[in-house]
Amino acid sequence: MIRNHSGLDLDLFSFQVHPEYRPKRPANQFVPRLYGFKIHHLAYQIQQQAAANFKAPMRAMSYNNGKR
């Protein structure tokens, strides 16, 4: 980013003067994949529900503070 002494972004002005240099929108929308397979849109919701219902196993209490 180029700034002049007044604090204005010259990049912004260059896009206004030359709109053909603006970044183009992607032709295709991003599709999440795992090992090449598309991830179903409900997978995120199912994962969040499973995480909310998950209970970590309790560790056995040790009263000897690690000594034998």
N, C-alpha and C positions, 0 to 999 in steps of 0.2 A: 504494500500500500504506500502510495506517495503522498506526503503531506507538505503543504506549503506553509509559509509563516503565519497565515491567518487560521490554520487548523482545518481547512477544508480538504476533503478527500478528492484528489485529482482523478482517482479511479472512477468515482461516481460521475464526474463530468465527462470522462472519456466514453463511458457507456451511453451518456445522453447524446454526445456528439456523434458517436459511431455505434449505433444500436446493433449493427451486424456482428460486433465483437462480443455481444452478450452471450453467456453460456446458454446453449440450447437445452430444452427439456429432453430427458431421456426418451428414446423411442419406445422402450418397453419398461414396465414397472418391475421393481425388484420382487423376485419370488424366492422366499426362503427355502433352502434345500439342505438335506442332511444325507451325505453319501449319494448324492444325485437324485434322491427322492424328494418330491414336494412335501412340505409339512402342512398338514391340514389345519385350517384356521381354528378348529376347536381344540387342537392339541395344547395350545397355551392355556386355555381355560381349564382343561382337564389336569394339566400339570400344577396349576395354582391350587385347585381343589385338593389334589393329592398332598401337596405340601402343607396345606392348612390342616388336613386331617392326620398328618403324620405325627406320631409320638415317638421320641427317641427312647431306646431301651435304657432302663435304669442300670447304673453301674453298682456292683456289689460294694457295700461299705466296708472299708478296711480299717480296723481299729488299732493296728499295730504300726501305723505310719510308715509302711514300706519295709519294716524290719522283719526278719524271720523269726 
